């Protein structure tokens, strides 16, 4: 069963820094170079200076650690006086214009190997990202962004406890960030409330929604530390990971598709691309006037579509082609009919055959209007629009110990970096 604990977070000290908006940041892997410059300009204490520094070379990790130490020394950040869990609400407007609230909590969770029946991944990872996160974790001994996970709570047992916190306590922080979502944070330190939440989570399986790189990095780091420390490190803080947990039944749990864009394709020609894709798909041209449904998010009638220039096409997989595709048929049954799998094997790999070359050609974007503009301007050759994977499909894949292609899901809004931080050297008792 999942081992969940409160912890003494390293946090920004309000009397020293004032408001939190200028200090926190999105996850490092969604920050563009331009956005990083903006975050740097907001404050000399913005967390991006530690978590995703502009410095180059191996020395940047030691510099990040030194900067973090200086913030603690100067009182910019302080350690919570008592172990706590942190309830977080995200108020946002979804892609279809509906107002939603997502309510979860942050704690530390005992690291478990995948396949052990406690923590389940659902997505493949990129080795390059894990190398960077490992170097930062080694240097700072601190986790800055929670792994985003979900669990089943059909009887709303955990949810009712979180609602009690929201209804009865004043929040610590309330702020609106760049993605338009308003975040509210409550600190829960009283022993009874913490014990009730921890007890209610016992026996539940945990599914990683976002943050696979961070989880795998933390797991690898814990193994390294345990090899160094032996029995002494068995229950050390390095064996836990900072995690945000939300119910799969929460009405605010929102999954978006990460649309694919391909650029710099050798000999790119629209007719040749259509000829190639017609081997596996029935292709229907979409009138420019009707393409707004793709751009504005209504992709229910067309799970996979492509754009080249100002032309849009709906792709309907041919059953015989899917059955004849060895890569698809060799995957688990929970994956075979997912549009992300069919897209990966019958669209992306049909156009870029080498996995080594793929990273030089592919990029991802959740905002279809940005995707459309990039293709129309010629910045990108091809866009592939996908409909989102549902939470039930994701859970089935994870329970079967399978993983989807990279960037199969995008949970919106993303978690904020720097709001609460997990420092391994802190005594959490």
Long-range contacts (C-beta under 8 A, 24 or more apart in sequence): 1-118, 1-202, 1-203, 1-204, 2-109, 2-110, 2-112, 2-118, 2-119, 2-151, 2-201, 2-202, 2-203, 2-204, 2-205, 2-206, 3-109, 3-110, 4-107, 4-108, 4-109, 4-110, 4-197, 4-198, 4-201, 4-245, 5-83, 5-107, 5-108, 5-109, 5-110, 5-198, 5-240, 5-428, 6-83, 6-84, 6-85, 6-107, 6-108, 6-188, 6-189, 6-194, 6-198, 6-428, 7-80, 7-83, 7-84, 7-107, 7-108, 7-240, 7-422, 7-426, 7-428, 8-79, 8-80, 8-81, 8-82, 8-83, 8-84, 8-426, 8-427, 8-428, 9-79, 9-80, 9-84, 9-86, 9-420, 9-421, 9-422, 10-72, 10-77, 10-78, 10-79, 10-80, 10-142, 10-420, 10-421, 10-422, 10-423, 10-426, 11-77, 11-78, 11-79, 11-80, 11-419, 11-420, 11-421, 12-45, 12-76, 12-77, 12-418, 13-75, 13-76, 13-77, 13-78, 16-74, 16-75, 16-76, 17-43, 17-45, 17-76, 19-175, 20-173, 20-175, 20-419, 21-175, 21-176, 21-177, 22-46, 23-47, 23-418, 24-177, 24-416, 24-417, 24-418, 24-419, 25-51, 25-52, 25-416, 25-417, 25-418, 26-177, 26-178, 26-179, 26-414, 26-416, 26-417, 27-145, 27-210, 27-211, 27-414, 27-415, 27-417, 28-52, 28-145, 28-417, 29-129, 29-213, 30-414, 35-178, 45-71, 45-76, 46-418, 47-144, 47-417, 47-418, 48-417, 50-140, 50-144, 51-136, 51-144, 51-145, 51-417, 51-418, 58-135, 61-135, 61-136, 61-138, 61-139, 61-140, 62-139, 64-136, 64-139, 64-140, 65-139, 65-140, 65-141, 68-140, 68-142, 77-421, 79-423, 79-426, 80-187, 80-189, 82-189, 83-189, 83-194, 83-428, 83-429, 84-187, 84-188, 84-189, 84-194, 85-188, 85-194, 85-197, 85-198, 86-185, 86-186, 86-187, 86-188, 86-419, 86-420, 87-162, 87-165, 87-166, 87-185, 87-186, 87-188, 88-183, 88-184, 88-185, 88-186, 88-244, 88-419, 89-166, 89-183, 89-184, 90-181, 90-182, 90-183, 90-252, 90-413, 91-181, 91-182, 91-183, 91-184, 92-179, 92-180, 92-181, 92-182, 92-252, 92-254, 92-412, 92-413, 93-180, 94-254, 94-412, 95-254, 95-256, 95-297, 95-412, 96-297, 100-251, 100-252, 100-254, 101-251, 101-252, 102-246, 102-250, 102-252, 102-253, 102-254, 102-413, 103-159, 103-162, 103-163, 103-166, 103-246, 103-250, 103-252, 104-162, 104-244, 104-245, 104-246, 104-247, 104-250, 105-162, 105-188, 105-197, 105-244, 105-245, 106-146, 106-242, 106-243, 106-244, 106-245, 106-420, 107-197, 107-198, 107-243, 107-245, 108-237, 108-240, 108-241, 108-242, 108-243, 108-422, 108-428, 109-147, 109-149, 109-206, 109-240, 109-241, 109-243, 109-245, 110-239, 110-240, 111-215, 111-218, 111-219, 111-222, 111-239, 111-240, 111-241, 113-219, 114-401, 115-401, 117-205, 118-205, 118-206, 119-149, 119-205, 119-206, 119-207, 119-208, 119-215, 120-205, 120-206, 120-207, 120-208, 120-398, 120-399, 120-401, 121-208, 121-212, 121-215, 121-398, 121-403, 122-207, 122-208, 122-209, 122-394, 122-397, 122-398, 122-402, 122-403, 122-404, 122-408, 122-409, 123-208, 123-212, 123-403, 123-404, 123-405, 123-406, 123-407, 123-408, 123-409, 124-212, 124-403, 124-404, 124-405, 124-406, 125-212, 125-213, 125-216, 125-406, 126-213, 126-406, 129-213, 130-213, 130-216, 130-217, 130-220, 133-213, 133-214, 133-217, 134-217, 134-220, 134-221, 137-217, 137-218, 137-221, 138-221, 141-423, 141-424, 141-425, 142-421, 142-422, 142-423, 142-424, 143-214, 143-218, 143-241, 143-242, 143-421, 143-422, 144-242, 144-417, 144-418, 144-421, 145-211, 145-214, 145-242, 145-415, 145-416, 145-417, 145-418, 146-211, 146-242, 146-243, 146-244, 146-415, 146-420, 147-208, 147-210, 147-211, 147-212, 147-214, 147-215, 147-218, 147-241, 147-242, 147-243, 147-244, 148-208, 148-209, 148-210, 148-211, 148-244, 148-246, 148-411, 148-414, 148-415, 149-206, 149-207, 149-208, 149-209, 149-211, 149-243, 149-244, 149-245, 149-246, 150-206, 150-207, 150-209, 150-245, 150-246, 150-247, 150-248, 150-250, 150-253, 150-391, 151-201, 151-204, 151-205, 151-206, 151-207, 151-245, 151-246, 151-247, 151-248, 152-204, 152-205, 152-247, 152-248, 152-249, 152-395, 153-204, 153-247, 153-248, 153-249, 153-250, 154-249, 156-247, 156-249, 157-200, 158-197, 158-200, 158-201, 158-247, 159-247, 159-249, 159-250, 161-193, 161-196, 161-197, 161-200, 162-197, 164-193, 165-193, 173-419, 177-416, 179-412, 179-413, 179-414, 180-413, 181-413, 183-416, 183-419, 185-419, 185-420, 201-245, 205-399, 206-243, 206-245, 207-248, 207-394, 207-395, 207-398, 208-398, 209-394, 209-409, 209-411, 210-409, 210-410, 210-411, 210-414, 210-415, 211-415, 214-241, 215-241, 236-424, 237-422, 237-424, 237-425, 237-426, 237-428, 238-424, 240-422, 241-422, 242-420, 242-421, 242-422, 244-415, 248-391, 248-395, 253-391, 253-411, 254-411, 254-412, 254-413, 255-388, 255-389, 255-390, 255-391, 255-394, 255-409, 255-410, 255-411, 255-412, 256-366, 256-388, 256-409, 256-410, 256-411, 256-412, 257-299, 257-366, 257-385, 257-386, 257-387, 257-388, 257-389, 257-409, 257-410, 258-364, 258-365, 258-366, 258-386, 258-407, 258-408, 258-409, 258-410, 259-364, 259-365, 259-366, 259-368, 259-371, 259-383, 259-384, 259-385, 259-386, 260-343, 260-347, 260-348, 260-362, 260-363, 260-364, 260-383, 260-384, 260-386, 260-407, 261-362, 261-363, 261-364, 261-365, 261-371, 261-374, 261-375, 261-380, 261-382, 261-383, 261-384, 262-348, 262-351, 262-352, 262-361, 262-362, 262-380, 262-381, 262-382, 262-384, 263-361, 263-363, 263-379, 263-380, 263-381, 264-360, 264-361, 264-381, 265-351, 265-352, 265-361, 265-381, 265-382, 268-381, 268-382, 270-308, 270-309, 270-311, 273-306, 273-308, 273-351, 273-382, 274-313, 276-350, 276-351, 277-306, 277-315, 277-346, 277-347, 277-350, 279-321, 279-350, 280-317, 280-318, 280-321, 280-322, 280-325, 280-346, 280-350, 281-315, 281-316, 281-317, 281-318, 281-321, 281-346, 282-315, 282-316, 282-318, 283-313, 283-314, 283-315, 283-316, 284-313, 284-314, 284-316, 285-311, 285-312, 285-313, 286-312, 286-313, 286-314, 288-312, 294-368, 294-385, 295-368, 295-369, 295-371, 295-372, 296-368, 297-368, 299-385, 299-386, 299-387, 300-387, 302-385, 302-387, 303-339, 303-386, 303-387, 304-339, 304-342, 304-343, 304-347, 304-384, 304-385, 304-386, 304-387, 305-384, 305-385, 306-347, 306-382, 306-383, 306-384, 306-385, 307-371, 307-372, 307-375, 307-382, 307-383, 307-385, 308-375, 308-381, 308-382, 308-383, 309-375, 309-376, 309-378, 310-376, 315-347, 317-342, 317-346, 321-346, 322-346, 331-402, 332-397, 332-400, 332-402, 334-393, 334-396, 334-397, 334-400, 334-402, 335-397, 335-402, 335-404, 338-389, 338-393, 338-397, 338-404, 338-408, 339-386, 339-387, 339-389, 340-386, 340-389, 340-404, 340-405, 340-408, 341-404, 341-405, 343-384, 343-386, 343-405, 344-405, 347-384, 348-384, 351-382, 364-407, 366-410, 366-412
